[in-house]
Amino acid sequence: MNGYARVERAGSETPSTWFLRAAGEFDSDTVPCLREALGDARRDDAERILLDVSRVGFGDSTFLDALVEARRGPAGLVLVGPLPFQIRRLFEITGTLRLFPLVLLATDRGASGFV
């Protein structure tokens, strides 16, 4: 697909929680940056990984595979949304939406935080 994707670590309240922000189009060419970030969190003994997917415009089966694989690890994986339409549809079609806890970001008046 030759898209652009990035994953960056944002500040979190505790060292045992990693907050990652993903953005762009994730396919076999770009998903390695996601796998690397999730792997870094596991190697750092994160107890919980929060992954903001609200800016992911595309994800294919390799994106979904990376999320399912991360879910199997010792750290809990929580998706932060809202889920973009294409990502929600990917989860619905594959029956995997129920596998991932979802936390919605508050977006009233530009505020950011969890609801």
All heavy atoms as an XYZ file, in Angstrom:
884
protein
N       0.819     -1.195      0.000
C       0.000      0.000      0.000
C       0.864      1.261      0.000
O       0.420      2.302     -0.393
C      -0.934     -0.039      1.204
C      -1.787      1.185      1.334
S      -3.091      0.973      2.508
C      -4.462      1.309      1.443
N       2.105      1.153      0.500
C       3.031      2.283      0.530
C       2.487      3.480      1.307
O       2.679      4.624      0.931
C       3.420      2.728     -0.883
C       4.237      1.676     -1.585
O       4.918      0.896     -0.924
N       4.169      1.636     -2.889
N       1.788      3.205      2.394
C       1.248      4.262      3.239
C       2.251      4.708      4.269
O       3.389      4.253      4.318
N       1.795      5.608      5.091
C       2.609      6.149      6.157
C       1.996      5.716      7.479
O       0.771      5.788      7.643
C       2.632      7.675      6.054
C       3.189      8.353      7.276
C       4.557      8.411      7.504
C       2.338      8.916      8.225
C       5.073      9.024      8.628
C       2.846      9.534      9.354
C       4.215      9.584      9.554
O       4.720     10.173     10.668
N       2.814      5.278      8.400
C       2.327      4.903      9.723
C       3.388      5.236     10.750
O       4.589      5.188     10.468
C       1.991      3.419      9.771
N       2.917      5.573     11.948
C       3.864      5.820     13.033
C       3.200      5.449     14.353
O       1.977      5.483     14.492
C       4.350      7.247     13.042
C       3.362      8.264     13.561
C       4.009      9.664     13.640
N       3.247     10.578     14.446
C       2.100     11.152     14.108
N       1.557     10.876     12.953
N       1.490     11.993     14.900
N       4.046      5.115     15.303
C       3.597      4.842     16.669
C       4.572      5.553     17.582
O       5.786      5.398     17.448
C       3.582      3.328     16.985
C       3.113      3.086     18.410
C       2.713      2.580     16.001
N       4.033      6.351     18.490
C       4.892      7.064     19.432
C       4.397      6.838     20.845
O       3.204      6.658     21.076
C       4.943      8.553     19.103
C       3.606      9.246     19.161
C       3.659     10.686     18.687
O       4.574     11.042     17.929
O       2.769     11.459     19.070
N       5.334      6.844     21.765
C       4.984      6.701     23.169
C       4.700      8.079     23.740
O       5.470      9.020     23.584
C       6.112      6.042     23.953
C       5.717      5.794     25.395
C       6.771      5.043     26.164
N       6.301      4.818     27.527
C       7.053      4.365     28.507
N       8.319      4.050     28.249
N       6.571      4.196     29.712
N       3.571      8.195     24.406
C       3.189      9.435     25.077
C       3.358      9.226     26.576
O       3.505      8.101     27.042
C       1.745      9.786     24.737
N       3.313     10.290     27.322
C       3.450     10.193     28.764
C       2.325      9.376     29.375
O       1.213      9.352     28.882
N       2.637      8.688     30.448
C       1.615      7.955     31.185
C       1.814      8.224     32.668
O       2.875      8.656     33.106
C       1.674      6.455     30.881
O       2.914      5.921     31.264
N       0.764      7.962     33.417
C       0.799      8.293     34.838
C       1.710      7.389     35.652
O       2.232      7.789     36.689
C      -0.625      8.249     35.405
C      -1.513      9.318     34.807
C      -2.929      9.242     35.336
O      -3.166      8.556     36.346
O      -3.794      9.890     34.732
N       1.887      6.163     35.210
C       2.730      5.231     35.951
C       3.698      4.540     35.004
O       3.379      4.344     33.822
C       1.877      4.158     36.667
O       1.237      3.349     35.672
C       0.831      4.778     37.579
N       4.852      4.129     35.495
C       5.818      3.448     34.633
C       5.312      2.092     34.136
O       5.752      1.607     33.104
C       7.043      3.253     35.519
C       6.805      3.991     36.771
C       5.378      4.375     36.833
N       4.375      1.492     34.854
C       3.873      0.182     34.447
C       2.821      0.270     33.344
O       2.399     -0.736     32.806
C       3.310     -0.562     35.654
O       2.230      0.159     36.209
N       2.393      1.494     33.005
C       1.434      1.698     31.930
C       2.113      2.439     30.784
O       2.745      3.464     30.988
C       0.224      2.526     32.411
O      -0.451      1.804     33.449
C      -0.748      2.794     31.284
N       2.000      1.878     29.598
C       2.516      2.527     28.402
C       1.343      3.070     27.614
O       0.367      2.347     27.369
C       3.272      1.530     27.535
C       4.703      1.341     27.909
C       5.201      1.071     29.158
C       5.820      1.388     27.033
N       6.563      0.944     29.087
C       6.969      1.127     27.805
C       5.957      1.609     25.668
C       8.235      1.101     27.250
C       7.220      1.571     25.119
C       8.353      1.329     25.911
N       1.416      4.330     27.210
C       0.404      4.936     26.354
C       1.032      5.169     24.995
O       2.002      5.924     24.875
C      -0.112      6.252     26.951
C      -1.237      6.851     26.161
C      -2.515      6.317     26.240
C      -1.021      7.930     25.322
C      -3.554      6.855     25.496
C      -2.052      8.478     24.580
C      -3.323      7.940     24.663
N       0.523      4.488     23.985
C       1.044      4.589     22.628
C       0.001      5.222     21.724
O      -1.190      4.916     21.837
C       1.385      3.198     22.085
C       2.423      2.390     22.858
C       2.513      0.970     22.307
C       3.784      3.074     22.812
N       0.455      6.091     20.823
C      -0.432      6.703     19.823
C      -0.033      6.186     18.447
O       1.107      6.352     18.033
C      -0.285      8.217     19.846
C      -0.915      8.864     21.034
C      -0.963     10.381     20.842
N      -1.627     10.992     21.959
C      -1.019     11.758     22.882
N       0.259     12.017     22.760
N      -1.706     12.263     23.867
N      -1.002      5.591     17.771
C      -0.768      5.090     16.423
C      -1.492      5.994     15.432
O      -2.585      6.488     15.722
C      -1.280      3.659     16.297
N      -0.880      6.200     14.282
C      -1.502      7.027     13.251
C      -1.050      6.534     11.889
O       0.067      6.043     11.731
C      -1.113      8.494     13.433
N      -1.943      6.652     10.918
C      -1.582      6.328      9.549
C      -2.250      5.078      9.031
O      -3.328      4.685      9.487
N      -1.583      4.437      8.073
C      -2.097      3.257      7.385
C      -1.192      2.077      7.691
O      -0.006      2.103      7.361
C      -2.146      3.515      5.881
C      -3.036      4.675      5.512
C      -3.013      5.007      4.030
O      -2.128      4.494      3.300
O      -3.877      5.779      3.593
N      -1.770      1.045      8.312
C      -0.981     -0.106      8.740
C      -1.260     -1.317      7.854
O      -2.377     -1.817      7.796
C      -1.283     -0.445     10.204
C      -0.724      0.558     11.157
C      -1.448      1.680     11.509
C       0.543      0.393     11.692
C      -0.930      2.632     12.382
C       1.075      1.335     12.563
C       0.340      2.448     12.909
N      -0.209     -1.747      7.172
C      -0.248     -2.954      6.356
C       1.080     -3.677      6.541
O       1.855     -3.326      7.432
C      -0.535     -2.621      4.890
C       0.507     -1.712      4.253
O       1.628     -1.576      4.795
O       0.208     -1.124      3.204
N       1.356     -4.671      5.720
C       2.573     -5.463      5.907
C       3.846     -4.629      5.806
O       4.861     -4.974      6.409
C       2.622     -6.621      4.913
O       2.620     -6.135      3.590
N       3.803     -3.525      5.071
C       4.985     -2.671      4.938
C       5.197     -1.764      6.144
O       6.332     -1.400      6.457
C       4.880     -1.797      3.682
C       4.963     -2.597      2.401
O       5.634     -3.661      2.386
O       4.355     -2.172      1.399
N       4.123     -1.368      6.803
C       4.233     -0.360      7.860
C       3.987     -0.891      9.274
O       4.301     -0.202     10.235
C       3.258      0.800      7.596
O       1.924      0.282      7.526
C       3.606      1.528      6.311
N       3.447     -2.095      9.397
C       3.114     -2.613     10.725
C       4.342     -2.903     11.606
O       4.204     -2.946     12.834
C       2.183     -3.851     10.618
C       2.972     -5.126     10.357
C       1.312     -3.978     11.851
N       5.548     -3.051     11.063
C       6.688     -3.290     11.948
C       6.875     -2.217     13.031
O       7.303     -2.532     14.143
C       7.891     -3.347     11.002
C       7.306     -3.915      9.742
C       5.953     -3.240      9.650
N       6.547     -0.963     12.751
C       6.697      0.067     13.785
C       5.730     -0.182     14.946
O       6.062      0.090     16.103
C       6.528      1.477     13.212
S       4.885      1.894     12.604
N       4.559     -0.721     14.669
C       3.607     -1.074     15.726
C       4.120     -2.267     16.518
O       4.113     -2.249     17.755
C       2.231     -1.381     15.118
C       1.169     -1.866     16.097
C       0.881     -0.826     17.166
C      -0.101     -2.252     15.352
N       4.574     -3.288     15.830
C       5.115     -4.468     16.522
C       6.296     -4.079     17.411
O       6.438     -4.580     18.522
C       5.534     -5.531     15.511
C       4.376     -6.194     14.810
C       4.881     -7.361     13.948
N       3.842     -7.887     13.103
C       2.913     -8.759     13.483
N       2.893     -9.185     14.723
N       2.006     -9.193     12.626
N       7.145     -3.196     16.912
C       8.315     -2.759     17.679
C       7.890     -2.024     18.954
O       8.413     -2.283     20.036
C       9.211     -1.862     16.832
C      10.449     -1.400     17.561
C      11.346     -0.530     16.694
O      11.188     -0.504     15.459
O      12.213      0.139     17.279
N       6.935     -1.112     18.841
C       6.468     -0.353     20.003
C       5.813     -1.267     21.035
O       6.059     -1.145     22.246
C       5.502      0.746     19.572
N       4.986     -2.204     20.573
C       4.348     -3.141     21.497
C       5.389     -4.052     22.139
O       5.304     -4.358     23.332
C       3.290     -3.965     20.757
C       2.071     -3.180     20.269
C       1.237     -4.027     19.304
C       1.227     -2.683     21.433
N       6.385     -4.462     21.370
C       7.479     -5.274     21.908
C       8.293     -4.521     22.946
O       8.691     -5.087     23.969
N       8.550     -3.243     22.697
C       9.274     -2.417     23.671
C       8.519     -2.363     25.000
O       9.122     -2.448     26.069
C       9.474     -0.994     23.146
C      10.499     -0.906     22.034
O      11.247     -1.884     21.797
O      10.538      0.157     21.365
N       7.218     -2.214     24.921
C       6.398     -2.170     26.141
C       6.497     -3.487     26.898
O       6.641     -3.498     28.127
C       4.944     -1.856     25.787
N       6.438     -4.595     26.184
C       6.553     -5.909     26.848
C       7.927     -6.084     27.485
O       8.046     -6.567     28.604
C       6.271     -7.026     25.855
C       4.791     -7.197     25.554
C       4.522     -8.500     24.804
N       5.209     -8.583     23.533
C       4.703     -8.158     22.380
N       3.514     -7.615     22.338
N       5.388     -8.284     21.263
N       8.972     -5.694     26.754
C      10.335     -5.835     27.289
C      10.559     -4.947     28.508
O      11.391     -5.248     29.358
C      11.366     -5.531     26.204
C      11.538     -6.678     25.218
C      12.664     -6.429     24.236
N      12.359     -5.370     23.282
C      11.589     -5.520     22.212
N      11.037     -6.687     21.957
N      11.371     -4.518     21.387
N       9.798     -3.855     28.605
C       9.888     -2.951     29.746
C       8.961     -3.399     30.881
O       8.785     -2.678     31.853
C       9.528     -1.523     29.301
C       9.985     -0.476     30.291
O      11.094     -0.621     30.848
O       9.221      0.483     30.525
N       8.387     -4.594     30.738
C       7.488     -5.172     31.741
C       6.256     -4.325     32.012
O       5.785     -4.230     33.147
C       8.233     -5.459     33.056
C       9.315     -6.502     32.888
O       9.099     -7.457     32.118
O      10.387     -6.366     33.520
N       5.721     -3.709     30.968
C       4.481     -2.943     31.125
C       3.376     -3.882     31.594
O       3.262     -5.009     31.113
C       4.085     -2.296     29.804
N       2.593     -3.409     32.536
C       1.456     -4.194     33.020
C       0.213     -3.904     32.185
O      -0.713     -4.717     32.134
C       1.188     -3.874     34.484
C       2.306     -4.333     35.395
C       2.122     -3.903     36.829
O       0.996     -3.470     37.199
O       3.088     -3.988     37.588
N       0.196     -2.735     31.565
C      -0.948     -2.350     30.740
C      -0.446     -1.473     29.598
O       0.378     -0.594     29.797
C      -1.972     -1.596     31.573
C      -3.231     -1.259     30.797
C      -4.330     -0.799     31.699
N      -4.090      0.568     32.136
C      -5.049      1.394     32.531
N      -6.287      0.965     32.599
N      -4.773      2.619     32.890
N      -0.990     -1.726     28.404
C      -0.659     -0.934     27.231
C      -1.950     -0.296     26.730
O      -2.919     -0.999     26.436
C      -0.042     -1.789     26.107
C       1.219     -2.509     26.599
C       0.254     -0.931     24.882
C       1.732     -3.578     25.650
N      -1.948      1.020     26.678
C      -3.063      1.768     26.101
C      -2.636      2.172     24.694
O      -1.605      2.837     24.530
C      -3.371      3.013     26.925
C      -3.767      2.785     28.376
C      -3.842      4.116     29.119
C      -5.086      2.055     28.465
N      -3.398      1.770     23.698
C      -3.057      2.066     22.305
C      -4.147      2.927     21.695
O      -5.262      2.471     21.464
C      -2.890      0.773     21.504
C      -2.574      0.944     20.022
C      -1.228      1.648     19.812
C      -2.582     -0.407     19.321
N      -3.814      4.185     21.435
C      -4.748      5.123     20.806
C      -4.768      4.832     19.314
O      -3.774      5.022     18.621
C      -4.294      6.550     21.083
C      -5.219      7.598     20.487
O      -6.142      7.241     19.726
O      -5.006      8.786     20.773
N      -5.911      4.370     18.826
C      -6.068      4.051     17.408
C      -6.985      5.039     16.697
O      -7.365      4.820     15.545
C      -6.588      2.603     17.213
C      -5.572      1.592     17.693
C      -7.932      2.412     17.898
N      -7.301      6.128     17.343
C      -8.264      7.086     16.780
C      -7.774      7.751     15.497
O      -8.577      8.286     14.731
C      -8.634      8.154     17.816
O      -7.503      8.929     18.166
N      -6.470      7.696     15.227
C      -5.929      8.319     14.014
C      -5.389      7.293     13.019
O      -4.588      7.632     12.153
C      -4.842      9.315     14.391
C      -5.428     10.493     15.140
C      -4.446     11.587     15.323
N      -5.134     12.737     15.885
C      -4.617     13.529     16.782
N      -3.385     13.333     17.216
N      -5.309     14.546     17.246
N      -5.846      6.063     13.164
C      -5.463      5.022     12.216
C      -6.483      5.031     11.078
O      -7.668      4.809     11.304
C      -5.403      3.636     12.893
C      -5.143      2.547     11.861
C      -4.329      3.624     13.976
N      -6.025      5.310      9.886
C      -6.921      5.402      8.743
C      -7.156      4.086      8.038
O      -8.155      3.903      7.348
N      -6.223      3.152      8.213
C      -6.340      1.861      7.549
C      -5.572      0.830      8.345
O      -4.492      1.116      8.877
C      -5.771      1.924      6.119
C      -5.772      0.594      5.420
C      -6.919      0.125      4.813
C      -4.631     -0.192      5.403
C      -6.926     -1.121      4.183
C      -4.628     -1.434      4.775
C      -5.775     -1.900      4.161
N      -6.120     -0.354      8.432
C      -5.435     -1.486      9.042
C      -5.875     -2.756      8.333
O      -7.067     -2.956      8.117
N      -4.928     -3.591      7.960
C      -5.280     -4.844      7.307
C      -5.060     -6.007      8.272
O      -4.938     -5.806      9.481
C      -4.512     -5.021      5.992
C      -3.018     -5.243      6.178
O      -2.538     -5.325      7.342
O      -2.311     -5.357      5.157
N      -4.999     -7.207      7.743
C      -4.867     -8.385      8.607
C      -3.562     -8.391      9.394
O      -3.509     -8.935     10.498
C      -4.989     -9.661      7.788
O      -3.956     -9.733      6.815
N      -2.496     -7.773      8.869
C      -1.242     -7.735      9.625
C      -1.367     -6.799     10.829
O      -0.778     -7.051     11.878
C      -0.041     -7.321      8.750
O      -0.291     -6.043      8.171
C       0.221     -8.339      7.664
N      -2.137     -5.742     10.699
C      -2.432     -4.838     11.812
C      -3.213     -5.595     12.879
O      -2.865     -5.571     14.065
C      -3.224     -3.643     11.286
C      -3.729     -2.703     12.338
C      -2.873     -1.818     12.976
C      -5.078     -2.678     12.679
C      -3.344     -0.929     13.937
C      -5.561     -1.800     13.623
C      -4.690     -0.926     14.263
N      -4.255     -6.280     12.451
C      -5.065     -7.050     13.382
C      -4.232     -8.134     14.056
O      -4.331     -8.344     15.278
C      -6.256     -7.669     12.646
C      -7.219     -8.477     13.489
C      -7.805     -7.638     14.621
C      -8.326     -9.049     12.619
N      -3.382     -8.806     13.307
C      -2.520     -9.840     13.868
C      -1.598     -9.277     14.947
O      -1.394     -9.905     15.993
C      -1.693    -10.501     12.757
C      -0.820    -11.609     13.287
O      -1.371    -12.604     13.800
O       0.418    -11.483     13.196
N      -1.046     -8.096     14.727
C      -0.169     -7.473     15.725
C      -0.936     -7.185     17.017
O      -0.405     -7.370     18.116
C       0.443     -6.185     15.169
N      -2.190     -6.746     16.889
C      -3.002     -6.471     18.077
C      -3.359     -7.755     18.815
O      -3.274     -7.805     20.047
C      -4.274     -5.714     17.691
C      -4.088     -4.346     17.045
C      -5.443     -3.715     16.755
C      -3.241     -3.439     17.920
N      -3.742     -8.780     18.088
C      -4.094    -10.060     18.717
C      -2.871    -10.643     19.408
O      -2.953    -11.147     20.530
C      -4.688    -11.037     17.683
C      -4.829    -12.435     18.267
C      -6.034    -10.525     17.182
N      -1.725    -10.567     18.750
C      -0.484    -11.070     19.343
C      -0.151    -10.313     20.634
O       0.227    -10.922     21.632
C       0.659    -10.921     18.338
C       1.977    -11.457     18.821
C       3.077    -11.254     17.792
O       2.822    -11.521     16.599
O       4.169    -10.816     18.181
N      -0.307     -9.005     20.633
C      -0.014     -8.201     21.831
C      -0.974     -8.546     22.959
O      -0.601     -8.525     24.131
C      -0.112     -6.716     21.497
N      -2.188     -8.868     22.612
C      -3.193     -9.230     23.607
C      -2.811    -10.517     24.335
O      -3.156    -10.714     25.486
C      -4.539     -9.398     22.893
C      -5.685     -9.669     23.783
C      -6.951     -9.871     22.956
N      -7.981    -10.449     23.763
C      -8.112    -11.752     24.013
N      -7.279    -12.601     23.480
N      -9.083    -12.197     24.774
N      -2.088    -11.393     23.668
C      -1.680    -12.671     24.253
C      -0.558    -12.523     25.268
O      -0.284    -13.434     26.019
C      -1.232    -13.624     23.159
C      -2.348    -14.075     22.277
C      -1.860    -15.125     21.292
N      -2.915    -15.436     20.349
C      -2.755    -15.478     19.044
N      -1.583    -15.235     18.508
N      -3.773    -15.766     18.262
N       0.115    -11.394     25.272
C       1.241    -11.195     26.175
C       0.778    -10.930     27.598
O      -0.420    -10.819     27.880
N       1.734    -10.797     28.512
C       1.387    -10.573     29.917
C       0.775     -9.197     30.185
O       0.019     -9.026     31.130
C       2.717    -10.732     30.649
C       3.763    -10.500     29.614
C       3.169    -10.911     28.309
N       1.086     -8.224     29.347
C       0.520     -6.884     29.536
C      -0.883     -6.851     28.949
O      -1.145     -7.435     27.904
C       1.395     -5.839     28.840
N      -1.778     -6.175     29.624
C      -3.121     -6.015     29.083
C      -3.129     -4.952     28.007
O      -2.517     -3.896     28.162
N      -3.780     -5.224     26.883
C      -3.881     -4.266     25.788
C      -5.273     -3.660     25.787
O      -6.266     -4.382     25.718
C      -3.610     -4.934     24.442
C      -3.751     -4.048     23.206
C      -2.717     -2.921     23.224
C      -3.623     -4.869     21.937
N      -5.327     -2.332     25.884
C      -6.576     -1.597     25.865
C      -6.513     -0.627     24.694
O      -5.553      0.135     24.573
C      -6.799     -0.817     27.185
C      -8.069      0.013     27.121
C      -6.813     -1.771     28.374
N      -7.522     -0.669     23.839
C      -7.585      0.273     22.725
C      -8.245      1.557     23.190
O      -9.185      1.538     23.984
C      -8.366     -0.317     21.560
C      -7.807     -1.608     20.965
C      -8.662     -2.061     19.789
C      -6.360     -1.447     20.539
N      -7.731      2.667     22.695
C      -8.271      3.980     23.015
C      -8.834      4.544     21.724
O      -8.176      4.520     20.689
C      -7.173      4.896     23.606
C      -7.717      6.282     23.881
C      -6.586      4.269     24.869
N     -10.053      5.046     21.795
C     -10.727      5.500     20.588
C     -11.308      6.869     20.756
O     -10.952      7.565     21.684
N     -12.152      7.251     19.844
C     -13.077      6.405     19.109
C     -12.392      5.613     17.991
O     -11.371      6.029     17.459
C     -14.082      7.390     18.516
C     -13.317      8.670     18.393
C     -12.334      8.678     19.527
N     -12.999      4.478     17.665
C     -12.483      3.663     16.576
C     -12.881      4.281     15.237
O     -14.056      4.536     15.008
C     -13.060      2.241     16.644
C     -12.628      1.361     17.793
C     -13.349      0.017     17.707
C     -11.128      1.158     17.807
N     -11.925      4.496     14.365
C     -12.271      4.941     13.011
C     -13.152      3.889     12.331
O     -13.050      2.693     12.630
C     -10.911      5.062     12.317
C      -9.927      5.216     13.427
C     -10.481      4.412     14.561
N     -13.988      4.324     11.415
C     -14.939      3.432     10.761
C     -14.265      2.195     10.193
O     -14.718      1.072     10.399
C     -15.695      4.168      9.638
C     -16.582      3.250      8.852
C     -17.814      2.868      9.351
C     -16.171      2.746      7.623
C     -18.630      1.992      8.634
C     -16.975      1.877      6.911
C     -18.212      1.499      7.411
N     -13.158      2.359      9.461
C     -12.508      1.224      8.799
C     -11.982      0.225      9.820
O     -12.062     -0.979      9.616
C     -11.381      1.713      7.881
C     -10.870      0.662      6.896
C      -9.828     -0.281      7.483
O      -9.131      0.025      8.441
N      -9.723     -1.458      6.898
N     -11.462      0.701     10.940
C     -10.923     -0.189     11.971
C     -12.062     -0.919     12.669
O     -11.992     -2.128     12.901
C     -10.049      0.603     12.965
C      -8.889      1.275     12.224
C      -9.558     -0.293     14.086
C      -8.008      0.348     11.413
N     -13.129     -0.204     12.994
C     -14.300     -0.854     13.593
C     -14.834     -1.936     12.650
O     -15.168     -3.032     13.074
C     -15.397      0.151     13.914
C     -16.669     -0.511     14.475
C     -17.699      0.487     14.920
N     -17.291      1.236     16.085
C     -17.356      0.779     17.335
N     -17.791     -0.427     17.574
N     -16.986      1.544     18.337
N     -14.893     -1.619     11.365
C     -15.404     -2.578     10.384
C     -14.504     -3.808     10.305
O     -14.995     -4.936     10.212
C     -15.491     -1.883      9.016
C     -16.248     -2.650      8.013
C     -17.746     -2.591      8.292
N     -18.413     -3.411      7.315
C     -19.166     -4.457      7.602
N     -19.402     -4.787      8.842
N     -19.701     -5.166      6.655
N     -13.192     -3.618     10.351
C     -12.250     -4.736     10.359
C     -12.539     -5.661     11.536
O     -12.591     -6.881     11.390
C     -10.804     -4.210     10.431
C      -9.696     -5.246     10.595
C      -9.572     -6.118      9.352
C      -8.370     -4.540     10.892
N     -12.741     -5.080     12.715
C     -13.033     -5.879     13.904
C     -14.383     -6.586     13.790
O     -14.521     -7.733     14.207
C     -13.025     -5.007     15.160
C     -11.662     -4.508     15.566
C     -11.540     -3.304     16.234
C     -10.517     -5.214     15.292
C     -10.299     -2.831     16.631
C      -9.263     -4.749     15.671
C      -9.156     -3.560     16.342
N     -15.369     -5.899     13.256
C     -16.703     -6.500     13.116
C     -16.688     -7.665     12.127
O     -17.248     -8.727     12.403
C     -17.714     -5.443     12.673
C     -18.044     -4.441     13.748
C     -18.885     -3.272     13.244
O     -19.048     -3.121     12.003
O     -19.374     -2.506     14.093
N     -16.060     -7.478     10.981
C     -16.012     -8.527      9.960
C     -15.287     -9.764     10.464
O     -15.689    -10.887     10.174
C     -15.356     -7.994      8.665
C     -16.287     -6.996      7.984
C     -14.985     -9.118      7.711
C     -15.633     -6.247      6.841
N     -14.226     -9.563     11.232
C     -13.414    -10.687     11.713
C     -13.903    -11.233     13.057
O     -13.367    -12.222     13.547
C     -11.936    -10.273     11.851
O     -11.840     -9.168     12.753
C     -11.357     -9.902     10.495
N     -14.893    -10.578     13.657
C     -15.408    -11.046     14.946
C     -14.451    -10.834     16.100
O     -14.533    -11.524     17.112
N     -13.547     -9.869     15.966
C     -12.534     -9.655     17.002
C     -12.794     -8.435     17.880
O     -12.036     -8.185     18.819
C     -11.135     -9.530     16.366
O     -11.167     -8.503     15.372
C     -10.697    -10.844     15.740
N     -13.843     -7.691     17.610
C     -14.120     -6.487     18.396
C     -14.232     -6.808     19.882
O     -13.731     -6.077     20.729
C     -15.392     -5.811     17.892
C     -15.779     -4.496     18.568
C     -14.679     -3.452     18.381
C     -17.088     -3.973     18.014
N     -14.826     -7.922     20.209
C     -15.031     -8.308     21.606
C     -13.734     -8.651     22.337
O     -13.703     -8.708     23.561
C     -15.993     -9.490     21.689
C     -15.449    -10.717     21.004
C     -16.394    -11.911     21.058
N     -15.933    -12.990     20.216
C     -14.887    -13.763     20.479
N     -14.197    -13.591     21.585
N     -14.524    -14.715     19.644
N     -12.654     -8.858     21.604
C     -11.379     -9.222     22.224
C     -10.677     -8.048     22.895
O      -9.807     -8.250     23.736
C     -10.423     -9.809     21.185
C     -10.828    -11.104     20.503
C      -9.766    -11.500     19.479
C     -11.045    -12.201     21.525
N     -11.034     -6.829     22.495
C     -10.275     -5.665     22.922
C     -11.116     -4.719     23.764
O     -12.096     -4.160     23.279
C      -9.739     -4.907     21.700
C      -8.878     -5.747     20.816
C      -9.391     -6.310     19.655
C      -7.563     -6.008     21.159
C      -8.608     -7.102     18.844
C      -6.764     -6.797     20.341
C      -7.292     -7.351     19.194
N     -10.703     -4.490     25.014
C     -11.360     -3.433     25.785
C     -11.142     -2.105     25.074
O     -10.093     -1.881     24.465
C     -10.631     -3.449     27.131
C      -9.869     -4.722     27.179
C      -9.635     -5.139     25.761
N     -12.141     -1.232     25.136
C     -12.061      0.058     24.457
C     -12.384      1.165     25.443
O     -13.380      1.104     26.149
C     -13.038      0.101     23.282
C     -13.153      1.423     22.528
C     -11.839      1.771     21.830
C     -14.295      1.365     21.525
N     -11.525      2.169     25.481
C     -11.736      3.372     26.284
C     -11.889      4.521     25.307
O     -11.089      4.671     24.382
C     -10.539      3.629     27.230
C     -10.690      4.941     27.962
C     -10.364      2.480     28.207
N     -12.909      5.324     25.498
C     -13.130      6.459     24.611
C     -12.484      7.709     25.170
O     -12.555      7.961     26.372
C     -14.626      6.696     24.411
C     -15.389      5.562     23.750
C     -16.873      5.897     23.680
C     -14.841      5.269     22.364
N     -11.872      8.494     24.304
C     -11.302      9.779     24.699
C     -12.405     10.823     24.760
O     -13.274     10.873     23.883
C     -10.260     10.247     23.682
C      -8.908      9.568     23.714
C      -8.039     10.082     22.577
C      -8.223      9.776     25.031
N     -12.354     11.656     25.775
C     -13.270     12.798     25.845
C     -12.767     13.836     24.857
O     -11.588     14.158     24.824
C     -13.295     13.369     27.254
N     -13.668     14.365     24.038
C     -13.244     15.339     23.035
C     -14.025     16.640     23.117
O     -13.926     17.472     22.237
C     -13.392     14.753     21.618
O     -14.752     14.339     21.435
C     -12.456     13.578     21.414
N     -14.802     16.846     24.166
C     -15.571     18.085     24.310
C     -14.649     19.284     24.412
O     -13.730     19.313     25.222
C     -16.458     18.038     25.552
C     -17.612     17.070     25.394
O     -17.791     16.552     24.273
O     -18.321     16.826     26.381
N     -14.896     20.285     23.564
C     -14.164     21.545     23.586
C     -12.645     21.369     23.569
O     -11.915     22.091     24.219
C     -14.562     22.369     24.794
C     -16.009     22.750     24.770
C     -16.354     23.629     25.915
N     -17.801     23.743     26.001
C     -18.411     24.240     27.025
N     -17.748     24.693     28.054
N     -19.718     24.313     27.041
N     -12.211     20.338     22.870
C     -10.768     20.133     22.740
C     -10.120     19.487     23.948
O      -8.921     19.322     23.980
N     -10.892     19.114     24.954
C     -10.324     18.486     26.131
C      -9.873     17.087     25.762
O     -10.458     16.420     24.927
C     -11.353     18.410     27.248
N      -8.821     16.645     26.391
C      -8.418     15.265     26.188
C      -8.375     14.585     27.535
O      -7.951     15.160     28.528
C      -7.053     15.179     25.497
O      -6.063     15.730     26.317
N      -8.833     13.400     27.551
C      -8.874     12.626     28.768
C      -9.734     11.405     28.542
O     -10.312     11.225     27.493
N      -9.809     10.565     29.529
C     -10.559      9.324     29.389
C     -11.934      9.486     29.984
O     -12.133     10.228     30.931
C      -9.831      8.176     30.090
C      -8.484      7.895     29.492
C      -7.335      8.248     30.159
C      -8.365      7.288     28.245
C      -6.090      7.991     29.607
C      -7.134      7.050     27.690
C      -5.992      7.397     28.375
N     -12.900      8.797     29.375
C     -14.262      8.776     29.912
C     -14.618      7.346     30.252
O     -14.031      6.422     29.809
C     -15.287      9.361     28.919
C     -15.049     10.832     28.730
C     -15.291      8.634     27.605
